[in-house]
Amino acid sequence: IYEDSWLAVVNKPPGIPVSGNYVRTLERALPANLTPSSLLDALPCPRPVHRLDSPTQGLLLVAKNARAQVALGHQFEEKAIRKRYRAICLGRLEGEGILTDPIDGRSATTRYQAVIHTPSVTTEWVTTVDLYPQTGRTHQLRRHLADLGHPILGDKQYTDGKVLRGKGLFLAALALAFHHPEDHRPLQVELPEPAKFASLRNREQRRWNVLKPEQ
């Protein structure tokens, strides 16, 4: 999505882990998909500076030299990098709010804003929601919404609810805002929501119209 000699922002596909002891990871794929940095402190391989869960798709920030890796790491530590995710969750989640349930004994904060409510024959409603994590705990967004009673559609780990075969998790990282480590200029990178989000909403609305026309 964006690339220069210092860093890159890539669009991680769903179902691929960022790193780890796996044959297929995003980190292993980066050298073949990015231009090598020409700077003296270029890293041997580009390195992701944060994580996305394996089933989550969307924007991931990658350092290509040592100075970028350190500077971007500091921005994450100082909570200076802003992220926006979009999800479809089960049920009708109203308005906006802040979720602060601790995760694994550590403080965790997520701001949410409901965007679209769609009627559903099987769950009554699904809600398209934008999520703004203030902290970066493991599975934070998935766990916060599940604890709220509105788990994310397709989340096999934190809900016994609706899972659509072959559609995966309805959670995507759509926006990143940060300062470039070279000259501190602000950068903002965004993606449109995945096509499967609108397809799901349209399908649920059509089924509702056919099966419950009186409502």
C-alpha positions as CSV (number, residue, x, y, z in Angstrom):
1,I,0.0,0.0,0.0
2,Y,3.0,2.3,0.8
3,E,6.7,1.8,0.5
4,D,10.0,3.8,0.7
5,S,13.5,3.0,1.8
6,W,12.5,3.2,5.5
7,L,9.3,1.4,5.8
8,A,6.3,-0.2,4.1
9,V,2.6,-0.6,4.8
10,V,1.3,-3.9,3.5
11,N,-2.1,-5.5,3.2
12,K,-2.0,-8.8,5.1
13,P,-4.3,-11.5,3.7
14,P,-6.5,-13.3,6.1
15,G,-5.5,-16.7,7.3
16,I,-1.7,-16.1,7.3
17,P,0.2,-15.5,10.5
18,V,2.5,-12.5,10.6
19,S,5.5,-14.5,11.9
20,G,6.4,-17.6,13.8
21,N,7.6,-21.2,13.2
22,Y,5.4,-21.8,10.1
23,V,6.1,-22.5,6.5
24,R,3.8,-19.7,5.3
25,T,4.1,-16.4,7.2
26,L,3.8,-12.8,6.0
27,E,7.3,-12.1,7.3
28,R,8.8,-14.8,5.1
29,A,7.0,-13.3,2.1
30,L,8.2,-9.8,2.6
31,P,11.7,-10.0,1.0
32,A,10.1,-11.2,-2.3
33,N,7.5,-8.5,-2.3
34,L,9.3,-5.4,-1.2
35,T,12.2,-3.4,-2.7
36,P,15.4,-3.8,-0.6
37,S,16.4,-0.7,1.3
38,S,19.4,1.2,0.0
39,L,20.2,2.7,3.4
40,L,23.4,1.8,5.3
41,D,21.4,0.4,8.3
42,A,19.0,-1.7,6.1
43,L,17.7,-4.7,7.9
44,P,18.7,-8.1,6.4
45,C,14.9,-8.7,6.0
46,P,12.0,-6.3,6.4
47,R,10.5,-6.7,9.8
48,P,6.9,-6.2,11.0
49,V,6.7,-3.8,14.0
50,H,3.3,-5.0,15.3
51,R,1.0,-7.9,15.0
52,L,-2.3,-8.9,13.4
53,D,-4.1,-12.1,14.4
54,S,-3.8,-14.8,11.7
55,P,-7.5,-14.6,10.7
56,T,-7.4,-10.8,10.7
57,Q,-6.7,-9.0,7.4
58,G,-5.5,-5.5,6.7
59,L,-2.8,-3.0,7.2
60,L,0.5,-3.9,8.8
61,L,3.5,-1.6,9.3
62,V,6.9,-3.0,8.4
63,A,10.4,-1.5,9.1
64,K,13.1,-1.8,6.4
65,N,16.0,-0.3,8.3
66,A,17.2,-0.2,11.9
67,R,16.3,3.4,12.6
68,A,12.7,2.9,11.4
69,Q,12.4,-0.2,13.6
70,V,13.4,1.7,16.7
71,A,11.4,4.8,15.9
72,L,8.2,3.0,15.1
73,G,8.6,0.8,18.1
74,H,8.8,3.9,20.3
75,Q,5.7,5.3,18.6
76,F,3.8,2.1,19.5
77,E,5.1,2.3,23.1
78,E,4.0,5.9,23.4
79,K,0.5,5.1,21.8
80,A,1.3,7.6,19.1
81,I,0.2,5.3,16.3
82,R,-3.6,5.4,15.6
83,K,-5.4,2.4,14.2
84,R,-8.9,1.8,12.9
85,Y,-10.4,-1.6,12.4
86,R,-13.8,-2.6,11.0
87,A,-15.8,-5.6,12.1
88,I,-19.2,-7.1,11.7
89,C,-20.5,-8.3,15.1
90,L,-23.5,-10.3,16.1
91,G,-26.5,-8.5,17.6
92,R,-27.5,-4.8,17.5
93,L,-24.7,-2.8,19.1
94,E,-25.8,0.8,19.6
95,G,-24.0,4.1,19.5
96,E,-20.4,4.4,20.7
97,G,-18.5,3.7,23.8
98,I,-15.2,2.6,25.4
99,L,-14.4,-0.9,26.6
100,T,-12.0,-1.3,29.4
101,D,-12.2,-4.9,30.6
102,P,-8.6,-6.1,31.5
103,I,-7.1,-8.8,29.3
104,D,-4.9,-11.4,31.0
105,G,-4.6,-9.2,34.0
106,R,-3.4,-6.2,32.0
107,S,-5.3,-2.9,31.2
108,A,-6.9,-2.8,27.8
109,T,-8.9,0.0,26.1
110,T,-11.0,-0.1,22.9
111,R,-13.2,2.6,21.6
112,Y,-16.1,1.5,19.4
113,Q,-18.6,3.2,17.1
114,A,-21.5,1.5,15.5
115,V,-21.8,2.2,11.7
116,I,-24.5,0.1,10.1
117,H,-27.3,-2.1,11.6
118,T,-28.5,-4.9,9.3
119,P,-31.4,-7.2,10.1
120,S,-30.6,-10.9,10.1
121,V,-32.9,-13.9,10.1
122,T,-30.6,-16.1,12.2
123,T,-29.3,-13.5,14.7
124,E,-31.9,-10.8,14.5
125,W,-29.3,-8.1,13.8
126,V,-25.6,-7.8,12.8
127,T,-23.7,-4.5,13.4
128,T,-20.9,-3.1,11.3
129,V,-18.7,-1.4,13.8
130,D,-15.5,0.7,13.7
131,L,-12.9,-0.1,16.4
132,Y,-10.1,2.1,17.7
133,P,-7.8,0.1,20.0
134,Q,-5.8,2.3,22.5
135,T,-3.8,-0.7,23.7
136,G,-2.5,-3.8,21.9
137,R,-3.3,-6.8,24.0
138,T,-3.6,-10.3,22.4
139,H,-6.9,-10.7,20.6
140,Q,-8.1,-7.5,22.3
141,L,-10.8,-6.5,19.8
142,R,-12.2,-10.0,19.6
143,R,-12.2,-10.5,23.3
144,H,-13.7,-7.1,24.2
145,L,-16.6,-7.5,21.8
146,A,-17.2,-11.1,22.9
147,D,-17.3,-10.0,26.5
148,L,-19.7,-7.2,25.6
149,G,-22.1,-9.9,24.2
150,H,-21.5,-8.9,20.5
151,P,-18.8,-11.3,19.2
152,I,-17.3,-10.8,15.8
153,L,-18.9,-12.8,13.0
154,G,-16.7,-15.8,12.1
155,D,-14.8,-15.9,15.4
156,K,-14.5,-19.6,16.2
157,Q,-12.3,-19.0,19.3
158,Y,-14.5,-16.6,21.3
159,T,-18.0,-17.5,20.3
160,D,-20.3,-20.4,19.7
161,G,-22.3,-18.2,17.3
162,K,-22.6,-17.8,13.6
163,V,-19.7,-18.9,11.4
164,L,-20.0,-18.7,7.6
165,R,-18.1,-21.5,5.8
166,G,-15.2,-20.1,3.8
167,K,-15.8,-16.5,4.8
168,G,-13.4,-16.3,7.8
169,L,-13.3,-13.6,10.4
170,F,-15.1,-10.3,9.7
171,L,-12.4,-8.1,11.1
172,A,-10.0,-5.9,9.1
173,A,-7.4,-3.3,9.9
174,L,-8.3,-0.4,7.6
175,A,-6.4,2.7,8.7
176,L,-3.0,3.5,10.2
177,A,-1.8,7.0,11.2
178,F,1.8,7.6,12.3
179,H,4.9,9.8,11.9
180,H,7.5,8.9,9.4
181,P,10.8,8.0,11.2
182,E,13.0,10.0,8.8
183,D,11.5,13.5,9.1
184,H,8.5,13.0,11.5
185,R,6.0,14.0,8.8
186,P,2.5,12.6,9.5
187,L,1.4,9.7,7.3
188,Q,-2.1,8.1,7.1
189,V,-2.8,5.0,5.1
190,E,-6.4,3.6,4.5
191,L,-8.1,0.8,2.8
192,P,-11.8,0.3,1.9
193,E,-13.6,-2.4,3.8
194,P,-13.3,-5.9,2.3
195,A,-15.9,-6.7,-0.3
196,K,-17.2,-9.6,1.8
197,F,-18.6,-7.0,4.4
198,A,-21.0,-5.4,1.9
199,S,-21.9,-8.8,0.4
200,L,-22.8,-10.1,3.9
201,R,-25.0,-7.1,4.7
202,N,-26.7,-7.3,1.3
203,R,-27.4,-11.1,1.7
204,E,-28.7,-10.7,5.2
205,Q,-31.0,-7.9,4.1
206,R,-32.3,-9.9,1.2
207,R,-33.0,-13.0,3.3
208,W,-34.8,-10.8,5.9
209,N,-36.9,-9.2,3.2
210,V,-38.0,-12.6,1.8
211,L,-38.5,-14.5,5.0
212,K,-39.9,-11.7,7.2
213,P,-41.6,-9.2,4.9
214,E,-44.2,-8.3,7.5
215,Q,-41.4,-6.8,9.6
